[in-house]
Amino acid sequence: MKKLFAVFAGLLLLCNLAWAAVNLNTATPQQLEALKGIGPAKAKAIVDYRTKNGPFKTVDDLKKVSGIGDKTLESLRKEVTVGGAAPAAKPAAANAKPATAKPAAK
């Protein structure tokens, strides 16, 4: 029974991984190439566009990438997402004013 459960859990995990959407804002060229219709040139174009223009705001922004048209976008729509890109790191206390000690009251 435990073996059957383990096999079932493994298959369920594989199904979830197979259906996981590729995040256009964080995907590597290799992850993008795994998408149907995206080869090395289009994957590079997506990454280059993202680097130059910042993160994609919507999946429809993918049409702004050279080589991506309506048909490609529609075939990719269910496979990609634009879930939050990692925010830029803020310098620690860059604008903070130094604390000043108040004189002790007598």
N, C-alpha and C positions, 0 to 999 in steps of 0.2 A: 504494500500500500504506500509506503514512504517513497519507494522508487517511482511509482506512478505519479505521485504528487510532485516529486522533483522534476520529472519529465514535463509534466503539465506546466509547472512554474517556469521552466526554462523556455518552453514554446511561447508562453505568454510574454515573457521578457523579449524574446526575439521579435515577436509581432509588434510590440511597442517600439522597439528600436527601428524596425522597418518603416513604421508609419510616422516616425519623428520628423517634424518639419525642419528644414535647413534654414537657419537664421542668416539672412542676407548681410546683416551687419557684423557678424562675427565669424562666418564660415571661411575656411581656408580654400585656396584654389582647388585642392584635392576633394574637399567636401562638395564644392560646387560642381565639379566634373562628374560626380556621382549622379547628378540630376540628368534626366533624359533630355537630350537636345543641347546640353552644355558640354562643350569640349574645352581644351586648354585655352584657346584664344578667347572664347566668351567668358570663361572663368577669370582670366586675367583682366579682361575689360571690366567685369563687375568689381573686382578688387581695386583696380585703378580708379574707377569712377568713385567708389566709396572713399578711397584715400584722398582724392582731390576735392570732393564735394561734401564729405561728411556722411553720416549714417542715412540710410534710406528711411523715409518717414512712412511710406506705404509700399505695398507690393507693386502697385501701379508705377512707382518711380523707376522700376526696373526697365521700363520702356525708354527711359532716358539714356540707357547704356547702348552704345553702338553695337549693332548686330542683334538686338533683342526687339522683336516686333510683336504685334498683336497675337499671332499664333503661338509663338514661343511663350509669351506671358501667360496665355490661357492654359497652356499645357503644364506650366510650372505653378500656377496659382495655388493649388492645394498642397504642393510640396514645399513651399517656402513661407517664411514669416519674416517680419522685421522687428521682432521682439527686442526689447531694449539693448542697445549697445552699452558697453561698459562706460560709465561716465568718466570724464577726464579727471585725473587726480588733482586735488586742490592742495596748494602748499599749506603746510600746517601753520596756522596763526600768522599768515603773511601780513594781514592788515590789522592784526590785534595790537592794541595799545598796551605797553608794559604796565603792570600793576604798580601803583605807588602806595607806599605804606602811609597811613594816617598817623600823625603824632598822637601819643597816648594822652588821654584827658586826665587832668589833675584834679 
